[in-house]
Every structure is written in structure tokens, then in C-alpha cells.
Amino acid sequence: MKINKQVALLLSALFVITVKLSGAFAGQGTTPPDSTTLIDRAAAFNAIEKGKTFYFQGKVKEALANFREATIKNPYSSKAFYWVATCQYQLNNYGLSQKYATDAIMADKEDVDGEVFELLAKAYHRLGQIDSALVNYNRAKSAMNARDAKNAFIDLHIAECEFAKQEFGKGLNTERKSLATINSPYNEYGPIITNNGKSLYLTGRKNDTKGEGMNPDDQEYFEDIYKAVWNETSQNWDSLSNELGRINTDGFDAMTWISMDGLHALMTINTTASGGKPETESSDIFISEMSNKGRWSTPKRIANKTINTSYFDGAATMTADGQTMYFVSDRNGEESYMDIFVVSKIDEKTWGEAKALPASINSPKAETTPYITPDGRYLFFASDGLGGLGGYDIYVTENLGDSWSTPVNLGARFNTVNNDTHFQYYPELKKAVSAGFELIGQKSSMNVYEFDMTNFTFPKQ
């Protein structure tokens, strides 16, 4: 009997899919019931593989759409639910991540990978459910081999939970005040107060961004710099606008430091995804000057190959005398995710060689958003590798001349179990500002906050 060529090809394809599916479901405690057809399971398998491709390209929302399709095609696929939970975590939707990670476990109770317990633990951690997080971090540790547990920083996360319980046991909790007239459903961060407390700059990813473009990777709007003005009558910030002339490009723009006289600013600019000008290889550090007409000049890239590289370089801060700058870079990414660097001026126009701060500050994970006090004595920064309450916490270290003091966590008064970053301190105003997550239901967004620093004293180790 002769077989039609197209039929033969179809039978061959089904055989390959069946073999792949047998491997995909091997070892699962719950066998997909007869109501889930081979075609549906094949479609779910293909949707997962397609979603993983998008995910590892950084296109989380496109990945999520494929993983959701997989859960519909095969509602008994633990892998599909796990990947939906992973995407929701990356999108900061921690309640949804917790839900889908639980679904992944329920779909395969008898053979749960350690990574599923880890993800569930992290979601509980971000939601502030510390005891549930601890249970699942320990489950993850038991299910993983020692190398995988180390790479996942499971012991660090367990220590974070213990520290959080200790802080909360003292009755401590964050004293941050939301800048409600500034915050929106979009992400806002990087607040900087200037002009004797009358002006506020920040970074936002809003729908009115210049060029109205979206980053093709995370599918969110590009960054713009915004400015708000203090209203004495209402005692609130208002007149928020990104109509700031030349400092906003069609790509990513963030202002990270402004001099005390308000005449000089450091910025981070990245136009690789937008294709605009100025052209950057990655994120670079720029400087802008305020003209006598009250306008910021076109940003100028700092010409120093040890400051601006082909890697991410940004989040710069400077001492009041303009002689020393601190910034972050992922150029040592094979050893640690992100580090803080310091560089000093050789003369009025020339910067020296940038060098990483010591390992007591730069952990194996990430350090970011440094802020140096004007006198150069204290450095505030965010880290997720020094054992805080969870996510990024704010730390401070003192410059001792030839060394730095051991960084001290600012504690639950300033930190939460989520990411806390962009801390800047203004003793003359008795205020500080920062950025952090606000949980609303099962989702969250990044907002800007203010602290009353009237009775603040620098903590000691």
C-alpha cells in the first residue's frame, strides 16, 4: 500500500511530538487525563517552547501570552503554570506569581522541582508573608542539589527572612510617605529634590514619553525625566511635566544627581533600543549644565573609557566639589551582577581611572543607585546581596579615608521586603527620598516616597 507523501510527513511529525512529550511528562506524578488530547498536549508543549524563547530574549509579556495559552491547552501541565508564575514575578505581579506557582505544585504534587518551591518562596517573600516564604525556601533547599541552591542564593534569602522577622518583631515598619500627587499606575523612581526643596526631578515610564515609544523587550514605555514644583498653598507637588527641552531623548533618560546650586546634573542615557541620538552602545553617563535662561543644555557624554564602556554604566552621583564620582556598572558581570565604582578628577577637565569599591560593599549580587553625601563622607546605596529584608535594601557606609566601614542596613524604618532604591538624603531640609514598590492587590508598581529625617543619626555597625 502506498502512503501519500503529505500523510507520511504528518505521521512523522506526530511521532516526533509524541517522543518529545513522553520526555516532557516523564517523572510527573499526575498523568494528563484522556480529556487532554495528544494534539492539545502537543500544542501546549510547543507554546511553552515558544514562550521560553521570548522569555530569554527579555520579551516577558510575549512569553506570558504563550505560557497562558499552554495552560489552556493543557491545564494539567506543571511546567506551563511554572512559567506563567515566573513571568508574573518578573512583571512584579507577586500575588499572581504566588497563585500560579501554587497551581504548578498542585498539578504535580509528587515530583516538584526545587525551582518551583524557590519561585513560590520569593513570591511569598515579596508579599510580606515571611513564614510561608521560609517554609518554601527550605523546601527548595531540600529539593535542590548544593550547587543549585548556592546559585539561587537560598541561604541568603533564608537569612533575609530571619532578619525581616527580627525587625518586625521590634515593632519596626517603614515610615515612608507616598508622594501621592506624583505616583501613578506607571513606574516612577529616582526622585531628586533641588532648589531649596521647591523642585523635584524623577524618572518615569509613562505613556507621554518623548517619541511615545516602547522598549521592544519589556514592552513598557521608555524612560523620561520629569519635573514637579512644590505648591505652598496645597502643600503638595504639582505641575508634573517632561517638557524639559533637550535632556529627554527618544530612548531611556534618567537624571541621577543635581549639584547643590542646581547648575550641574548627571544623567544616564540609553538609545540602543530607540535608535535615536545621541547614539550609545549601552547605558552611558552624561553631564548637563543649566543655562542662565534656566534651561538644561544638551547632555554631553563623559569622555573616559573607564567610565563609559560597552556595558551598562549609570546611576552616577558626585561630591559637592565635583572631584569624585560614584556610579554603577555591570562590566564585572561574570563575577557579580552590578558593582559600584569610584573615579576622581586628575584636573578640571580630565577624569582618572574608575575602580570598583571593595568586596565589603560590592557583593556577589547587585549594588545600585549610590548617593554620596556632599562632603564625601557617607555613601548610601541599594543592594540585594548583603542580607537585608528582601529584594534591594538601602545601606550606608562611611568613608574612613583609606577604607570604608562595614555597610549598615537602614532597617525596617526605611526598607521593606521589596526593592527599595534611589535613596537621597537632604539634612538641610530634614528629608530623604527613595523609590519602592507599592502592592495593590496582586500587582505592584514602583513609586516615589519621602522620609522625615528630623531625628536621623547615621547608624554604626
URRATA-V863501 format. One record per backbone hydrogen bond with DSSP energy under -1.0 kcal/mol. NH is the residue of the N-H (numbers start at 0). CO is the residue of the C=O. E is the energy in kcal/mol with one decimal. If there is no record, write none. Layout:
BEGIN
NH CO E
NH CO E
END
This chain:
BEGIN
7 3 -2.4
8 4 -2.1
9 5 -2.1
10 6 -2.7
11 7 -2.2
12 8 -2.3
13 9 -2.5
14 10 -2.0
15 11 -2.1
16 12 -2.4
17 13 -2.5
18 14 -2.2
19 15 -2.5
20 16 -2.9
21 17 -2.2
22 18 -1.5
23 19 -2.5
24 20 -2.5
27 24 -2.0
35 32 -1.8
40 36 -2.5
41 37 -2.4
42 38 -2.4
43 39 -2.5
44 40 -2.5
45 41 -2.4
46 42 -2.3
47 43 -2.3
48 44 -2.2
49 45 -2.4
50 46 -2.5
51 47 -2.5
52 48 -1.6
53 49 -1.9
54 50 -2.7
55 51 -2.5
57 54 -1.7
58 53 -2.4
59 57 -1.5
62 58 -2.2
63 59 -2.8
64 60 -1.7
65 61 -1.4
66 62 -2.4
67 63 -2.6
68 64 -1.8
69 65 -1.9
70 66 -1.8
71 67 -1.6
72 68 -2.5
73 69 -2.6
76 73 -1.8
80 76 -1.7
81 77 -2.3
82 78 -2.3
83 79 -2.0
84 80 -2.5
85 81 -2.2
86 82 -2.2
87 83 -2.5
88 84 -2.0
89 85 -2.1
90 86 -1.8
91 88 -1.7
92 87 -2.9
93 91 -1.2
94 441 -1.3
95 441 -1.1
96 92 -2.2
97 93 -2.4
98 94 -2.0
99 95 -2.5
100 96 -2.3
101 97 -1.9
102 98 -2.0
103 99 -2.0
104 100 -1.7
105 101 -2.5
106 102 -1.8
107 104 -1.1
116 112 -1.3
117 113 -2.5
118 114 -2.3
119 115 -2.4
120 116 -2.5
121 117 -2.4
122 118 -2.2
123 119 -2.4
124 120 -2.5
125 121 -2.6
126 122 -1.6
127 124 -1.5
128 123 -2.4
129 127 -1.4
132 128 -2.0
133 129 -2.7
134 130 -2.1
135 131 -1.8
136 132 -2.5
137 133 -2.2
138 134 -1.7
139 135 -2.5
140 136 -2.3
141 137 -2.0
142 138 -2.0
143 139 -1.6
148 144 -2.4
149 145 -2.0
150 146 -2.5
151 147 -1.7
152 149 -1.5
153 148 -2.2
156 152 -2.2
157 153 -2.3
158 154 -2.2
159 155 -2.1
160 156 -2.1
161 157 -2.1
162 158 -2.4
163 159 -2.6
164 160 -2.4
165 161 -1.9
166 162 -2.6
167 163 -2.9
168 164 -2.0
170 167 -1.7
171 166 -1.6
174 412 -2.8
176 449 -2.5
178 447 -1.9
179 177 -1.8
181 178 -2.1
182 178 -2.2
187 445 -2.8
188 202 -2.6
191 200 -2.6
193 198 -2.5
197 194 -1.3
198 193 -2.1
199 227 -2.3
200 191 -2.8
201 225 -1.9
202 188 -3.4
203 223 -2.3
204 186 -2.0
208 205 -1.4
211 208 -2.6
214 219 -3.0
218 214 -1.9
221 212 -1.8
223 203 -2.0
225 201 -3.0
226 240 -2.5
227 199 -2.9
228 237 -3.0
229 197 -2.4
230 235 -3.0
234 230 -1.9
235 230 -1.1
237 228 -2.6
240 226 -1.9
243 241 -1.9
251 269 -3.0
253 267 -2.0
255 265 -2.6
256 265 -1.3
258 263 -2.6
261 258 -1.8
264 287 -2.2
265 256 -2.3
266 285 -2.6
267 253 -2.9
268 283 -2.2
269 251 -2.1
274 270 -2.3
283 268 -2.4
285 266 -2.6
286 299 -2.1
287 264 -2.2
289 262 -2.5
290 294 -3.1
293 290 -1.9
296 288 -2.6
299 286 -2.6
301 284 -2.2
303 301 -1.5
306 303 -1.4
307 303 -2.4
312 282 -1.6
313 327 -2.2
316 325 -2.5
318 323 -2.1
319 373 -2.2
321 318 -1.8
324 342 -2.9
325 316 -2.7
326 340 -2.0
327 313 -2.8
328 338 -2.0
329 311 -1.3
332 329 -1.6
334 331 -1.9
335 331 -2.5
337 364 -1.2
338 328 -2.5
340 326 -3.5
341 354 -2.8
342 324 -2.2
344 322 -2.2
345 349 -3.1
346 349 -1.3
351 343 -2.9
354 341 -2.6
356 339 -2.6
360 357 -1.9
361 357 -2.6
366 337 -1.8
367 381 -2.7
370 379 -2.8
372 377 -2.7
375 372 -2.9
378 396 -2.7
379 370 -2.9
380 394 -2.0
381 367 -2.8
382 392 -2.0
383 365 -1.8
392 382 -2.4
394 380 -3.0
395 407 -1.7
396 378 -1.9
398 376 -3.6
399 402 -2.9
401 399 -1.0
404 397 -2.3
407 395 -2.5
409 393 -2.3
413 410 -1.4
414 410 -2.3
419 391 -1.8
420 434 -2.5
423 432 -2.2
425 430 -3.0
428 425 -1.3
429 425 -1.0
430 425 -1.7
431 450 -1.4
432 423 -2.3
433 448 -1.7
434 420 -2.8
435 446 -2.2
437 444 -2.5
439 442 -2.7
442 439 -1.8
444 437 -1.4
446 435 -3.3
448 433 -2.7
449 176 -2.1
450 431 -2.8
452 429 -2.3
455 452 -1.6
END
